[in-house]
Amino acid sequence: MSETLQIYREPETTPSSTTPPPLSADAGLETILAAWNEATLRLQETHEVLQAEVSRLNDELAEKNRELARKNRLADIGHMAAHVAHEVRNSLVPVTLYMSLLKRRLTDDVESGEILTKVEAGFTALDTTVNDLLNFTTDRAPDYRVFSVRDLVDEVCEAMGPQLEAQSIRIELDVAPTTEILADREMLRRAMLNLMLNSIDVMSEGGELVITSFEGSQGFELEVADSGPGLSPEQLTHLFDPFYSTKATGTGLGLAIVQRIAESHGGRVTATNCPEGGAAFTIEIPRRAMGVAA
């Protein structure tokens, strides 16, 4: 039986795009320097790519840390606000009842009646603040239902009609009658109402309010744009912070509630200044959390 002698050979390899070909033993100095320079350039490019990636990851980590800190802060504020709101509401109920009884007894006393009316207005404002606190601290999952966006927009605009007319604010709608989405209708109504109130507040001398909806590959968007003075850099930074307000009588919770509603749907709310003036607020609901009716 004969034996066959096998000779082992190194497998052939193709030089990578980042590795220069090996130099022959008799390569000249100029060739060696050129190869060295090429290797240095490739190393520099790799270093820059890695540096950019590290910078991106650091920015992303910092953003995630800020978001986590914000959510923790909101949770703490929420627990405190919920406790305060319930305590205040428990005290408001009997006081409001006593006010109503007292007003009935003073029907013939005009001056006392006017004073009670002012006191009632103060309690109404306080009740509004309590409602804002409770809405802000409510952390329930959306009740998903299919509904018409245009019907919702018309409903809110009709409710705000007297105030819009009193302030000479024109309204323009760009919402298709056939647009239907799967979301929490009451939550979205509350969010839209808050955005409209925010816009109306900055147009005390009149203006224009434009409401637009858009369905894209990423999901659904509802925009409320006004012709007011726009937003300052500071406002753009703190708009959605709880209790941040530039109004003397504001609770600073309206936009924070809008943000919480958008996030509960897996989306977000953004604010920007319009090129022609004014500001635009957009609620975005991603397609992964939204169903469009067929």
C-alpha positions as CSV (number, residue, x, y, z in Angstrom):
1,M,0.0,0.0,0.0
2,S,1.5,3.2,-1.1
3,E,1.3,6.5,0.9
4,T,0.7,9.8,-0.7
5,L,2.7,12.7,0.7
6,Q,0.5,15.8,1.2
7,I,2.1,19.2,1.4
8,Y,0.3,21.9,3.5
9,R,0.0,25.3,1.9
10,E,-1.2,28.5,3.5
11,P,-4.7,29.6,2.2
12,E,-4.6,32.5,-0.1
13,T,-6.0,35.7,1.3
14,T,-7.2,38.8,-0.3
15,P,-5.8,42.0,1.3
16,S,-8.6,44.0,2.9
17,S,-9.4,47.5,1.8
18,T,-8.0,48.9,5.1
19,T,-4.7,46.8,5.0
20,P,-2.0,47.9,2.6
21,P,-0.4,45.1,0.5
22,P,2.9,43.6,1.9
23,L,6.1,45.2,0.7
24,S,8.7,43.2,-1.1
25,A,12.2,42.8,0.4
26,D,13.7,45.1,-2.2
27,A,11.1,47.9,-1.9
28,G,12.7,51.3,-2.1
29,L,12.5,54.0,0.6
30,E,10.0,56.0,-1.4
31,T,7.6,53.0,-1.6
32,I,8.0,52.3,2.1
33,L,7.2,55.9,3.0
34,A,4.2,55.9,0.6
35,A,2.9,52.7,2.3
36,W,3.5,54.2,5.7
37,N,1.6,57.4,4.8
38,E,-1.3,55.4,3.4
39,A,-1.5,53.3,6.6
40,T,-1.4,56.4,8.7
41,L,-4.2,58.0,6.7
42,R,-6.3,54.9,7.0
43,L,-5.7,54.8,10.8
44,Q,-6.6,58.4,11.1
45,E,-9.9,57.8,9.2
46,T,-10.7,54.9,11.4
47,H,-9.9,57.0,14.5
48,E,-12.2,59.8,13.3
49,V,-15.0,57.3,12.6
50,L,-14.7,55.7,16.1
51,Q,-14.5,59.2,17.7
52,A,-17.7,60.3,15.9
53,E,-19.4,57.1,17.0
54,V,-18.3,57.5,20.6
55,S,-19.5,61.1,20.6
56,R,-22.9,60.0,19.2
57,L,-23.3,57.3,21.8
58,N,-22.3,59.8,24.6
59,D,-24.9,62.2,23.3
60,E,-27.5,59.5,23.2
61,L,-26.6,58.3,26.7
62,A,-26.8,61.8,28.0
63,E,-30.3,62.3,26.4
64,K,-31.5,59.0,27.9
65,N,-30.2,60.0,31.3
66,R,-32.0,63.4,31.0
67,E,-35.2,61.6,30.0
68,L,-34.9,59.2,32.9
69,A,-34.3,62.0,35.3
70,R,-37.3,63.9,33.9
71,K,-39.6,60.9,34.3
72,N,-38.4,60.3,37.9
73,R,-39.0,64.0,38.7
74,L,-42.4,63.9,37.1
75,A,-43.3,60.8,39.1
76,D,-42.3,62.5,42.3
77,I,-44.3,65.6,41.3
78,G,-47.2,63.5,40.3
79,H,-47.5,61.8,43.7
80,M,-47.3,65.1,45.5
81,A,-49.7,66.8,43.2
82,A,-52.3,64.0,43.4
83,H,-52.2,64.1,47.2
84,V,-52.6,67.9,47.2
85,A,-55.4,67.9,44.6
86,H,-57.5,65.3,46.4
87,E,-57.1,67.2,49.7
88,V,-58.1,70.5,48.1
89,R,-61.0,69.0,46.3
90,N,-62.3,67.4,49.5
91,S,-62.3,70.9,51.0
92,L,-63.8,72.6,48.0
93,V,-67.0,70.4,47.8
94,P,-68.5,71.6,51.1
95,V,-67.3,75.2,50.7
96,T,-69.0,75.4,47.3
97,L,-72.2,74.0,48.7
98,Y,-72.2,76.6,51.5
99,M,-71.5,79.3,49.0
100,S,-74.6,78.3,47.0
101,L,-76.8,78.3,50.1
102,L,-75.5,81.7,51.2
103,K,-76.1,83.2,47.7
104,R,-79.7,82.0,47.8
105,R,-80.2,83.8,51.2
106,L,-78.8,87.0,49.9
107,T,-80.8,87.3,46.7
108,D,-82.1,90.7,47.8
109,D,-78.7,92.0,48.8
110,V,-77.2,93.2,45.5
111,E,-73.8,94.3,46.9
112,S,-73.3,91.0,48.8
113,G,-74.4,89.1,45.8
114,E,-71.7,90.8,43.7
115,I,-69.1,89.9,46.3
116,L,-70.2,86.3,46.4
117,T,-70.0,86.2,42.6
118,K,-66.3,87.2,42.8
119,V,-65.7,84.7,45.5
120,E,-67.3,82.0,43.3
121,A,-65.1,83.0,40.4
122,G,-62.1,82.4,42.6
123,F,-63.3,79.0,43.7
124,T,-63.9,78.1,40.0
125,A,-60.4,79.0,39.2
126,L,-59.2,76.9,42.1
127,D,-61.3,74.0,40.9
128,T,-59.7,74.4,37.4
129,T,-56.3,74.1,39.0
130,V,-57.3,71.0,40.9
131,N,-58.7,69.4,37.7
132,D,-55.4,70.2,35.9
133,L,-53.5,68.6,38.7
134,L,-55.7,65.5,38.6
135,N,-55.4,65.2,34.8
136,F,-51.7,65.6,35.1
137,T,-51.3,62.9,37.7
138,T,-53.7,60.4,36.1
139,D,-51.6,57.7,34.6
140,R,-54.1,55.4,32.9
141,A,-53.7,53.5,29.7
142,P,-55.5,54.9,26.6
143,D,-58.9,53.5,25.9
144,Y,-58.4,52.8,22.2
145,R,-61.5,53.4,19.9
146,V,-61.8,54.2,16.3
147,F,-63.3,57.7,15.8
148,S,-63.5,60.5,13.3
149,V,-60.8,63.2,13.8
150,R,-62.8,65.8,12.0
151,D,-65.8,65.2,14.3
152,L,-63.5,65.7,17.3
153,V,-62.0,68.9,15.9
154,D,-65.4,70.3,15.0
155,E,-66.6,69.5,18.6
156,V,-63.8,71.3,20.3
157,C,-64.0,74.3,17.9
158,E,-67.7,74.6,18.6
159,A,-67.1,74.5,22.3
160,M,-64.5,77.3,21.9
161,G,-66.6,79.2,19.5
162,P,-67.7,82.1,21.8
163,Q,-64.2,82.7,23.0
164,L,-62.8,82.6,19.5
165,E,-65.5,85.1,18.3
166,A,-64.9,87.4,21.3
167,Q,-61.2,87.7,20.6
168,S,-61.7,88.0,16.8
169,I,-59.7,84.8,16.1
170,R,-60.3,83.2,12.7
171,I,-60.1,79.5,12.4
172,E,-59.0,77.4,9.4
173,L,-59.4,73.6,9.3
174,D,-57.4,71.3,7.1
175,V,-58.7,68.0,8.4
176,A,-60.2,65.5,5.9
177,P,-63.8,64.4,6.9
178,T,-62.7,60.8,6.2
179,T,-59.8,60.7,8.6
180,E,-60.3,58.1,11.3
181,I,-57.8,56.8,13.9
182,L,-57.6,54.3,16.7
183,A,-56.8,56.2,19.9
184,D,-58.3,57.5,23.2
185,R,-60.8,60.1,22.0
186,E,-61.2,61.8,25.4
187,M,-57.5,62.1,25.8
188,L,-57.0,63.5,22.4
189,R,-59.9,65.9,23.0
190,R,-58.2,67.1,26.2
191,A,-54.9,67.5,24.4
192,M,-56.4,69.5,21.5
193,L,-58.4,71.7,23.9
194,N,-55.2,72.5,25.9
195,L,-53.3,73.4,22.7
196,M,-56.2,75.7,21.5
197,L,-56.4,77.4,24.9
198,N,-52.6,77.9,24.8
199,S,-52.9,79.5,21.3
200,I,-55.9,81.7,22.2
201,D,-54.1,83.1,25.2
202,V,-51.3,84.5,23.1
203,M,-53.7,86.1,20.5
204,S,-55.6,88.5,22.8
205,E,-55.7,91.1,20.0
206,G,-57.1,88.6,17.4
207,G,-55.4,86.4,14.9
208,E,-55.6,83.1,13.0
209,L,-55.7,79.5,14.3
210,V,-55.0,76.7,11.8
211,I,-55.7,73.1,12.7
212,T,-54.1,70.5,10.3
213,S,-54.0,66.7,10.3
214,F,-51.6,64.5,8.4
215,E,-51.4,60.7,7.9
216,G,-48.0,59.5,6.8
217,S,-46.0,56.3,6.8
218,Q,-44.8,57.0,10.4
219,G,-48.3,57.6,11.8
220,F,-50.7,60.4,12.5
221,E,-50.1,64.0,13.2
222,L,-52.4,66.8,14.5
223,E,-51.0,70.3,14.4
224,V,-52.4,73.5,16.0
225,A,-50.7,76.6,14.7
226,D,-51.3,80.2,15.7
227,S,-50.3,83.7,14.4
228,G,-49.2,84.9,17.8
229,P,-45.7,86.2,18.8
230,G,-44.0,82.8,18.6
231,L,-41.8,81.1,21.2
232,S,-38.6,82.4,22.7
233,P,-35.5,80.1,23.1
234,E,-36.3,79.8,26.8
235,Q,-39.9,78.8,26.2
236,L,-38.9,76.2,23.7
237,T,-36.6,74.7,26.3
238,H,-39.1,74.6,29.2
239,L,-42.5,74.5,27.5
240,F,-43.4,71.0,28.6
241,D,-42.0,71.3,32.1
242,P,-44.7,70.9,34.8
243,F,-45.7,74.2,36.4
244,Y,-43.7,76.3,33.9
245,S,-45.9,79.2,32.7
246,T,-45.4,82.7,31.3
247,K,-48.9,83.6,32.2
248,A,-49.8,85.3,35.5
249,T,-52.8,83.1,36.1
250,G,-51.6,79.8,34.4
251,T,-51.0,76.6,36.3
252,G,-48.2,75.6,33.9
253,L,-49.7,72.1,33.5
254,G,-51.6,72.4,30.2
255,L,-48.8,71.5,27.9
256,A,-47.4,69.0,30.3
257,I,-50.7,67.2,30.2
258,V,-50.6,67.3,26.3
259,Q,-47.1,65.7,26.5
260,R,-48.3,63.0,28.9
261,I,-51.2,62.1,26.6
262,A,-49.0,61.9,23.5
263,E,-46.5,59.7,25.4
264,S,-49.2,57.4,26.7
265,H,-50.0,56.7,23.0
266,G,-46.3,56.0,22.3
267,G,-45.9,59.3,20.6
268,R,-44.7,62.8,21.4
269,V,-45.6,66.5,21.1
270,T,-43.3,69.0,19.5
271,A,-43.3,72.8,19.3
272,T,-41.7,75.1,16.7
273,N,-41.9,78.6,15.4
274,C,-43.6,79.1,12.1
275,P,-41.6,80.8,9.2
276,E,-44.4,83.3,8.7
277,G,-44.7,84.0,12.5
278,G,-46.5,82.4,15.4
279,A,-46.0,78.9,16.8
280,A,-47.1,75.4,15.9
281,F,-47.7,72.4,18.2
282,T,-47.8,68.9,16.7
283,I,-49.1,65.8,18.4
284,E,-47.5,62.7,16.8
285,I,-49.0,59.2,17.2
286,P,-46.7,56.5,15.7
287,R,-48.2,53.9,13.4
288,R,-47.1,51.1,15.7
289,A,-49.5,52.4,18.3
290,M,-52.2,53.6,15.9
291,G,-54.6,51.9,13.7
292,V,-56.2,53.7,10.7
293,A,-59.6,52.6,9.9
294,A,-60.0,51.0,6.5
